[in-house]
């Protein structure tokens, strides 16, 4: 049963190091624009079904064309839905694939540089692409495309990185609730203030631990 469940959902929780206190800070699905090609094929398949009476003796061709287009479109949509980028208090990882599933992970401490690429269409539709430079150049996480609300998520990753420098584990799950509650808008200046406040919240405790 778990095998079939794994084909329908990425089930990122099974990859967590629960015994070490790892928890999900943010789980990111791909932007809805990645579903548009698959949706277009599904709609084209529906058109083929509707046109079957007009094809007369060629109705079977419309039937098969509609089935093939519909199934391919649904498969493309599901493939995009199975692609998840996950930020935890210890690492970032990406899981993707349906029949052949792949996972790539990088500890937070090994993230050397993060580039946020926002094309013109991405600025209009609020998405972008992450490019990660890591100590070992992990190819599975070199580029994470079509990240929705990328500005807020970039600030979240930067906050986790800052906290990981203060402690081996970047806080606990409740400390990130305010970030998502208060960062529902896309105001970069406000998001920066929230991220700064979260970092300062950790500073007194870090100083106390050092003493």
C-alpha positions in Angstrom: 0.0 0.0 0.0 2.9 2.4 0.8 4.3 1.7 -2.7 1.2 3.1 -4.4 1.0 6.0 -1.9 4.5 6.9 -2.9 3.4 7.1 -6.6 0.6 9.6 -5.7 2.4 11.8 -3.2 6.1 12.7 -2.6 5.7 12.0 1.1 8.6 14.2 2.2 8.1 13.4 5.8 9.7 10.0 5.3 13.0 11.7 4.5 13.2 13.6 7.7 15.7 12.7 10.5 13.1 12.8 13.2 15.4 11.2 15.7 17.7 14.2 15.3 14.9 16.7 15.7 14.7 17.7 12.1 11.4 19.4 11.0 10.1 21.0 7.8 10.4 24.8 7.7 8.9 25.1 4.2 7.7 22.7 1.6 7.6 24.2 -1.9 5.5 23.0 -4.8 6.4 24.2 -8.3 4.5 27.3 -9.6 1.2 26.7 -11.2 2.6 27.8 -14.6 4.4 24.4 -14.8 0.9 22.7 -15.1 -0.2 24.8 -18.1 1.3 22.5 -20.8 -0.3 19.4 -19.3 -3.6 21.2 -18.8 -3.4 22.3 -22.5 -3.1 18.7 -23.6 -6.0 17.6 -21.4 -8.2 20.4 -23.0 -7.1 19.3 -26.4 -8.1 15.8 -25.6 -11.5 17.0 -24.6 -11.8 18.8 -27.9 -11.1 15.5 -29.7 -13.8 13.8 -27.7 -16.3 16.5 -28.5 -15.4 16.3 -32.2 -16.0 12.6 -32.5 -19.5 12.9 -33.9 -18.2 15.2 -36.6 -15.6 12.7 -37.7 -18.2 10.1 -38.6 -16.4 6.9 -39.7 -13.2 8.3 -38.3 -14.6 8.6 -34.8 -12.2 6.0 -33.5 -9.3 8.3 -34.4 -10.8 11.1 -32.3 -11.3 8.6 -29.4 -7.7 7.4 -29.4 -6.3 10.9 -29.9 -8.4 12.2 -27.0 -7.3 9.3 -24.7 -3.6 9.7 -25.6 -3.6 13.5 -25.2 -5.6 13.3 -21.9 -3.4 10.7 -20.4 -0.1 12.5 -21.4 -1.5 15.7 -20.0 -2.5 14.2 -16.7 1.0 12.5 -16.5 2.7 15.8 -17.0 0.6 17.5 -14.4 1.3 14.7 -11.9 5.0 14.8 -12.6 5.1 18.5 -11.7 3.1 17.9 -8.6 5.6 15.2 -7.4 8.5 17.7 -7.6 9.0 19.3 -4.1 11.7 21.5 -2.7 12.0 21.3 1.0 13.7 23.5 3.6 14.3 22.0 7.0 16.1 23.3 10.1 19.2 21.2 9.0 19.3 21.1 5.2 17.5 21.7 1.9 16.5 18.8 -0.3 14.5 18.1 -3.5 12.4 15.1 -4.3 11.0 14.5 -7.7 10.0 11.7 -10.1 7.0 9.3 -10.2 8.2 5.8 -11.2 11.9 6.6 -10.9 12.1 8.9 -7.8 15.2 10.9 -7.0 16.2 12.9 -3.9 19.1 15.3 -3.5 20.0 17.0 -0.2 22.5 19.5 1.0 23.2 20.5 4.6 22.6 24.1 5.4 26.2 24.6 6.4 27.3 23.7 2.8 25.3 26.3 1.1 27.9 28.8 -0.1 25.9 31.1 -2.4 22.3 31.4 -3.5 21.3 33.1 -6.7 17.7 34.2 -7.2 16.7 34.5 -10.9 13.4 36.3 -11.6 12.7 36.6 -15.4 10.2 39.2 -16.6 7.3 36.7 -16.7 8.3 35.5 -13.2 8.1 39.0 -11.8 4.6 39.3 -13.3 3.4 35.9 -12.0 5.5 35.9 -8.8 7.9 33.0 -9.3 11.6 32.6 -9.9 14.5 30.1 -10.0 17.1 29.3 -7.3 20.7 28.5 -8.3 22.7 27.0 -5.4 26.5 27.0 -5.1 27.5 24.3 -2.6 30.8 23.0 -1.3 30.5 19.8 -3.3 28.5 21.1 -6.3 25.6 18.8 -5.8 24.1 18.6 -9.2 20.6 17.5 -8.0 20.3 20.9 -6.3 22.2 23.0 -8.6 19.1 24.7 -10.0 15.6 24.7 -8.5 13.2 26.2 -11.1 9.7 27.7 -10.8 9.7 28.5 -7.1 6.5 30.5 -6.2 6.8 33.5 -4.0 10.5 33.3 -4.3 11.4 36.5 -2.5 9.8 35.3 0.8 11.4 31.9 0.4 14.8 33.4 -0.2 14.5 35.3 3.1 13.4 32.2 4.9 16.4 30.2 3.6 18.7 33.1 4.7 17.1 33.1 8.1 17.7 29.4 8.5 21.3 29.8 7.4 21.8 32.6 10.0 20.3 30.5 12.8 22.4 27.5 11.8 25.5 29.6 12.5 24.3 30.2 16.0 23.2 26.6 16.8 23.8 23.2 15.3 20.0 23.1 14.6 18.2 26.2 13.5 15.7 26.6 16.3 12.4 24.8 16.6 9.3 24.7 14.4 7.3 27.2 16.5 9.9 29.9 15.9 9.1 30.0 12.2 5.3 30.4 12.6 5.5 34.2 12.8 7.4 34.4 9.6 4.7 32.8 7.6 1.9 34.5 9.5 3.3 37.9 9.0 4.8 37.5 5.6 1.6 36.8 3.7 2.2 39.8 1.5 5.1 40.2 -1.0 6.6 43.4 0.5 10.4 42.7 0.4 11.2 45.5 2.9 8.7 44.1 5.4 10.0 40.6 4.9 13.5 41.7 5.5 12.4 43.3 8.8 10.7 40.1 9.9 13.8 38.0 9.0 16.0 40.4 11.0 13.7 40.2 14.0 13.8 36.4 13.9 17.6 36.5 13.8 17.8 39.0 16.7 15.5 36.8 18.7 18.1 34.1 18.6 21.0 36.4 19.5 20.4 36.8 23.3 20.1 33.0 23.7 23.3 32.4 21.8 25.1 34.9 24.0 23.8 33.2 27.1 25.0 29.8 25.8 28.4 31.2 25.1 28.7 32.6 28.7 
